[in-house]
């Protein structure tokens, strides 16, 4: 009789995938995915950035015309905190595919947003003025 197949959570001890567990590509099999300290630091940083966004938006801390830029900087900083502390994205050699996938996703989103804005601006520029439309209806 032969042994039953191990479940997905049980490490395999035979074959080419010896000691393989279900981990993301590029993650060391022996390394923990995160620690309480790491998650706590990320959580506190995210809370601080969220609080800073509310303070900046509801007070005169920033010059009024610079408010959107300040909020965008805080939002980008919070995205960085999430990527590093919760998604465990780093610049290590084992994480190259994840960084490239993120960069490709950002490129696609930037192309879709900029293309949409370009199309809407072109439509706005080429649209007939409303006064001419009103005259055509009479």
Backbone as CSV, one residue per row, in Angstrom:
resi,resn,N_x,N_y,N_z,CA_x,CA_y,CA_z,C_x,C_y,C_z
1,UNK,0.829,-1.186,0.000,0.000,0.000,0.000,0.870,1.245,0.000
2,UNK,0.428,2.278,-0.668,1.227,3.508,-0.666,0.570,4.547,0.233
3,UNK,1.370,5.551,0.600,0.896,6.584,1.523,-0.128,7.489,0.852
4,UNK,-1.008,8.031,1.664,-2.003,8.973,1.156,-1.324,10.295,0.837
5,UNK,-1.903,11.035,-0.100,-1.355,12.343,-0.476,-1.486,13.305,0.701
6,UNK,-0.459,14.124,0.956,-0.555,15.101,2.044,-1.512,16.229,1.664
7,UNK,-2.068,16.862,2.665,-2.951,18.003,2.404,-2.103,19.200,1.982
8,UNK,-2.759,20.265,1.489,-2.037,21.433,0.991,-1.271,22.159,2.085
9,UNK,-1.737,22.054,3.311,-1.055,22.774,4.385,0.096,21.974,4.978
10,UNK,0.166,20.704,4.654,1.234,19.863,5.171,2.434,19.957,4.230
11,UNK,3.628,20.225,4.756,4.805,20.290,3.879,5.090,18.931,3.261
12,UNK,5.472,18.936,1.999,5.837,17.694,1.318,7.284,17.371,1.630
13,UNK,7.562,16.131,1.870,8.921,15.701,2.200,9.553,14.871,1.087
14,UNK,8.835,14.677,-0.005,9.372,13.844,-1.074,9.282,14.595,-2.399
15,UNK,9.980,14.125,-3.394,9.893,14.691,-4.732,10.689,15.977,-4.882
16,UNK,10.513,16.650,-6.037,11.300,17.850,-6.328,10.926,19.044,-5.451
17,UNK,9.766,19.033,-4.857,9.317,20.146,-4.033,9.460,19.805,-2.559
18,UNK,10.581,19.270,-2.198,10.802,18.826,-0.832,10.703,19.998,0.142
19,UNK,9.873,19.849,1.162,9.717,20.896,2.155,8.883,22.067,1.673
20,UNK,8.176,21.917,0.556,7.407,23.012,-0.033,6.118,23.244,0.748
21,UNK,5.862,24.491,1.089,4.579,24.887,1.659,3.966,25.927,0.756
22,UNK,2.721,26.248,0.980,2.037,27.228,0.139,2.433,28.630,0.566
23,UNK,3.409,29.205,-0.113,3.895,30.561,0.122,3.910,31.295,-1.204
24,UNK,3.928,32.596,-1.122,4.020,33.407,-2.330,5.391,33.244,-2.956
25,UNK,5.500,33.406,-4.264,6.815,33.316,-4.904,7.759,34.367,-4.349
26,UNK,8.997,34.004,-4.138,10.001,34.934,-3.656,10.045,35.051,-2.150
27,UNK,9.177,34.350,-1.447,9.165,34.406,0.017,9.943,33.220,0.542
28,UNK,10.896,33.490,1.424,11.694,32.431,2.017,10.794,31.491,2.797
29,UNK,11.006,30.193,2.603,10.162,29.197,3.253,10.270,29.255,4.767
30,UNK,11.433,29.591,5.281,11.666,29.573,6.723,11.312,30.892,7.396
31,UNK,11.239,31.971,6.631,11.003,33.292,7.206,9.525,33.479,7.533
32,UNK,9.225,34.090,8.656,7.821,34.371,8.962,7.298,35.464,8.036
33,UNK,6.004,35.434,7.758,5.444,36.415,6.822,5.333,37.798,7.450
34,UNK,5.260,37.887,8.751,5.184,39.167,9.430,5.161,38.947,10.928
35,UNK,5.498,39.977,11.651,5.499,39.850,13.098,4.504,40.843,13.683
36,UNK,4.175,40.637,14.931,3.262,41.551,15.619,3.860,42.957,15.654
37,UNK,5.159,43.051,15.871,5.822,44.357,15.904,5.711,45.056,14.548
38,UNK,5.954,44.313,13.469,5.883,44.881,12.127,4.475,45.384,11.818
39,UNK,3.473,44.568,12.128,2.097,44.976,11.872,1.688,46.141,12.769
40,UNK,2.165,46.168,14.005,1.835,47.263,14.922,2.434,48.581,14.440
41,UNK,3.683,48.541,13.983,4.323,49.751,13.451,3.565,50.245,12.222
42,UNK,3.203,49.334,11.331,2.439,49.719,10.146,1.085,50.299,10.495
43,UNK,0.420,49.683,11.479,-0.886,50.171,11.899,-0.787,51.575,12.497
44,UNK,0.208,51.791,13.349,0.395,53.110,13.952,0.756,54.160,12.900
45,UNK,1.617,53.794,11.963,1.977,54.734,10.898,0.756,55.080,10.045
46,UNK,-0.075,54.087,9.740,-1.283,54.343,8.954,-2.253,55.233,9.734
47,UNK,-2.387,54.980,11.031,-3.253,55.831,11.852,-2.741,57.270,11.903
48,UNK,-1.424,57.434,12.070,-0.845,58.777,12.110,-1.058,59.522,10.791
49,UNK,-0.852,58.825,9.686,-1.041,59.470,8.381,-2.509,59.815,8.140
50,UNK,-3.421,58.944,8.577,-4.849,59.246,8.436,-5.221,60.452,9.292
51,UNK,-4.745,60.468,10.537,-5.007,61.611,11.406,-4.422,62.896,10.849
52,UNK,-3.214,62.798,10.303,-2.586,63.982,9.706,-3.409,64.494,8.524
53,UNK,-3.980,63.599,7.748,-4.814,64.016,6.618,-6.041,64.785,7.096
54,UNK,-6.680,64.288,8.157,-7.844,64.989,8.692,-7.462,66.351,9.275
55,UNK,-6.338,66.405,9.975,-5.896,67.675,10.562,-5.580,68.686,9.468
56,UNK,-4.868,68.234,8.442,-4.499,69.131,7.340,-5.746,69.625,6.611
57,UNK,-6.725,68.731,6.401,-7.918,69.107,5.642,-8.832,70.049,6.424
58,UNK,-8.852,69.945,7.755,-9.820,70.707,8.540,-9.215,71.905,9.275
59,UNK,-7.968,72.209,9.014,-7.352,73.352,9.684,-6.582,74.193,8.670
60,UNK,-5.936,75.223,9.176,-5.147,76.107,8.309,-3.660,75.788,8.411
61,UNK,-3.323,74.515,8.594,-1.923,74.113,8.710,-1.192,74.363,7.389
62,UNK,-1.849,74.044,6.281,-1.265,74.273,4.956,-1.933,75.464,4.289
63,UNK,-1.199,76.132,3.439,-1.711,77.205,2.610,-2.807,76.613,1.718
64,UNK,-3.945,77.255,1.610,-5.129,76.705,0.937,-4.855,76.176,-0.479
65,UNK,-4.123,76.906,-1.344,-3.859,76.343,-2.677,-2.959,75.099,-2.643
66,UNK,-2.191,74.908,-1.576,-1.320,73.739,-1.484,-1.964,72.542,-0.821
67,UNK,-3.221,72.685,-0.404,-3.922,71.608,0.296,-4.041,70.328,-0.533
68,UNK,-4.440,70.381,-1.804,-4.519,69.136,-2.580,-3.167,68.422,-2.705
69,UNK,-2.101,69.195,-2.857,-0.773,68.586,-2.971,-0.380,67.930,-1.647
70,UNK,-0.662,68.603,-0.531,-0.355,68.032,0.776,-1.121,66.750,1.033
71,UNK,-2.399,66.736,0.674,-3.196,65.525,0.858,-2.722,64.404,-0.066
72,UNK,-2.297,64.752,-1.281,-1.775,63.729,-2.197,-0.487,63.126,-1.659
73,UNK,0.378,63.945,-1.073,1.625,63.439,-0.484,1.323,62.495,0.673
74,UNK,0.378,62.876,1.535,0.011,62.002,2.652,-0.617,60.701,2.155
75,UNK,-1.409,60.765,1.092,-2.024,59.561,0.535,-0.969,58.624,-0.057
76,UNK,0.003,59.181,-0.762,1.071,58.361,-1.336,1.916,57.738,-0.224
77,UNK,2.170,58.504,0.834,2.905,57.961,1.973,2.134,56.811,2.614
78,UNK,0.826,56.938,2.710,0.038,55.857,3.302,0.026,54.626,2.398
79,UNK,-0.004,54.823,1.093,0.105,53.672,0.195,1.446,52.969,0.391
80,UNK,2.508,53.745,0.562,3.821,53.144,0.819,3.846,52.349,2.107
81,UNK,3.219,52.870,3.161,3.150,52.143,4.431,2.415,50.818,4.244
82,UNK,1.307,50.842,3.535,0.557,49.612,3.303,1.363,48.603,2.492
83,UNK,2.047,49.076,1.462,2.828,48.160,0.620,3.966,47.517,1.406
84,UNK,4.624,48.271,2.257,5.784,47.742,2.979,5.377,46.904,4.181
85,UNK,4.476,47.426,5.014,4.183,46.760,6.278,3.112,45.681,6.172
86,UNK,2.167,45.814,5.241,1.084,44.840,5.170,1.206,43.903,3.972
87,UNK,1.708,44.396,2.837,1.904,43.541,1.668,3.315,42.976,1.604
88,UNK,4.184,43.415,2.518,5.568,42.936,2.630,6.328,43.098,1.316
89,UNK,6.107,44.201,0.639,6.809,44.497,-0.603,8.129,45.164,-0.260
90,UNK,9.216,44.623,-0.754,10.527,45.207,-0.500,11.309,45.238,-1.799
91,UNK,12.512,45.773,-1.740,13.338,45.870,-2.938,14.379,44.763,-2.983
92,UNK,14.180,43.720,-2.208,15.124,42.606,-2.187,15.133,41.857,-3.507
93,UNK,16.191,41.068,-3.744,16.305,40.346,-5.009,15.200,39.304,-5.199
94,UNK,14.644,38.788,-4.120,13.579,37.799,-4.254,12.234,38.443,-4.555
95,UNK,12.157,39.736,-4.459,10.887,40.437,-4.620,10.790,41.178,-5.943
96,UNK,11.681,40.919,-6.873,11.728,41.654,-8.140,10.430,41.505,-8.924
97,UNK,9.884,40.295,-8.992,8.652,40.089,-9.750,7.492,40.863,-9.147
98,UNK,7.419,40.939,-7.835,6.339,41.686,-7.191,6.455,43.177,-7.471
99,UNK,7.671,43.705,-7.436,7.879,45.128,-7.719,7.551,45.422,-9.179
100,UNK,7.948,44.547,-10.081,7.635,44.739,-11.500,6.136,44.648,-11.755
101,UNK,5.446,43.731,-11.078,3.993,43.623,-11.229,3.308,44.885,-10.719
102,UNK,3.790,45.426,-9.595,3.233,46.670,-9.070,3.477,47.821,-10.040
103,UNK,4.688,47.916,-10.573,5.011,48.986,-11.524,4.156,48.871,-12.786
104,UNK,3.938,47.654,-13.257,3.096,47.452,-14.439,1.649,47.855,-14.143
105,UNK,1.150,47.520,-12.965,-0.202,47.921,-12.586,-0.349,49.425,-12.509
106,UNK,0.653,50.090,-11.935,0.631,51.557,-11.861,0.663,52.153,-13.270
107,UNK,1.470,51.581,-14.162,1.530,52.054,-15.549,0.173,51.924,-16.238
108,UNK,-0.489,50.786,-16.077,-1.783,50.573,-16.721,-2.817,51.561,-16.183
109,UNK,-2.860,51.740,-14.865,-3.812,52.696,-14.280,-3.509,54.109,-14.771
110,UNK,-2.235,54.493,-14.830,-1.872,55.822,-15.320,-2.287,56.002,-16.780
111,UNK,-2.102,54.976,-17.598,-2.520,55.069,-19.000,-4.028,55.205,-19.137
112,UNK,-4.786,54.450,-18.355,-6.246,54.524,-18.434,-6.736,55.900,-17.971
113,UNK,-6.200,56.391,-16.856,-6.643,57.698,-16.340,-6.241,58.819,-17.288
114,UNK,-4.981,58.837,-17.728,-4.543,59.910,-18.631,-5.253,59.830,-19.979
115,UNK,-5.482,58.633,-20.491,-6.224,58.486,-21.744,-7.656,58.965,-21.620
116,UNK,-8.292,58.663,-20.507,-9.670,59.126,-20.283,-9.724,60.647,-20.196
117,UNK,-8.768,61.241,-19.472,-8.730,62.701,-19.377,-8.469,63.343,-20.736
118,UNK,-7.604,62.726,-21.525,-7.306,63.241,-22.863,-8.556,63.187,-23.746
119,UNK,-9.271,62.084,-23.701,-10.478,61.940,-24.512,-11.534,62.954,-24.078
120,UNK,-11.728,63.111,-22.760,-12.729,64.069,-22.282,-12.354,65.501,-22.644
121,UNK,-11.063,65.840,-22.558,-10.629,67.183,-22.945,-10.843,67.409,-24.437
122,UNK,-10.570,66.400,-25.252,-10.768,66.507,-26.690,-12.254,66.669,-27.013
123,UNK,-13.106,65.909,-26.339,-14.546,66.048,-26.562,-15.031,67.428,-26.137
124,UNK,-14.538,67.930,-25.018,-14.932,69.253,-24.540,-14.493,70.333,-25.517
125,UNK,-13.302,70.192,-26.067,-12.775,71.186,-27.004,-13.570,71.186,-28.308
126,UNK,-13.966,70.014,-28.784,-14.629,69.902,-30.083,-16.151,69.979,-29.993
127,UNK,-16.694,70.146,-28.798,-18.142,70.192,-28.651,-18.678,71.551,-29.064
128,UNK,-19.863,71.529,-29.644,-20.506,72.765,-30.088,-20.926,73.578,-28.858
129,UNK,-20.756,74.910,-28.889,-21.177,75.739,-27.750,-22.676,75.595,-27.494
130,UNK,-23.057,75.705,-26.216,-24.465,75.505,-25.846,-25.377,76.561,-26.464
131,UNK,-24.872,77.783,-26.679,-25.711,78.825,-27.300,-26.072,78.434,-28.737
132,UNK,-25.144,77.816,-29.439,-25.429,77.386,-30.815,-26.422,76.247,-30.819
133,UNK,-26.348,75.374,-29.866,-27.301,74.258,-29.767,-28.694,74.795,-29.494
134,UNK,-28.794,75.793,-28.614,-30.094,76.383,-28.281,-30.691,77.073,-29.504
135,UNK,-29.887,77.737,-30.330,-30.389,78.399,-31.539,-30.872,77.394,-32.563
136,UNK,-30.216,76.227,-32.620,-30.600,75.186,-33.584,-31.932,74.565,-33.203
137,UNK,-32.299,74.570,-31.936,-33.548,73.957,-31.493,-34.755,74.842,-31.813
138,UNK,-34.554,76.130,-32.017,-35.676,77.036,-32.311,-35.982,77.091,-33.742
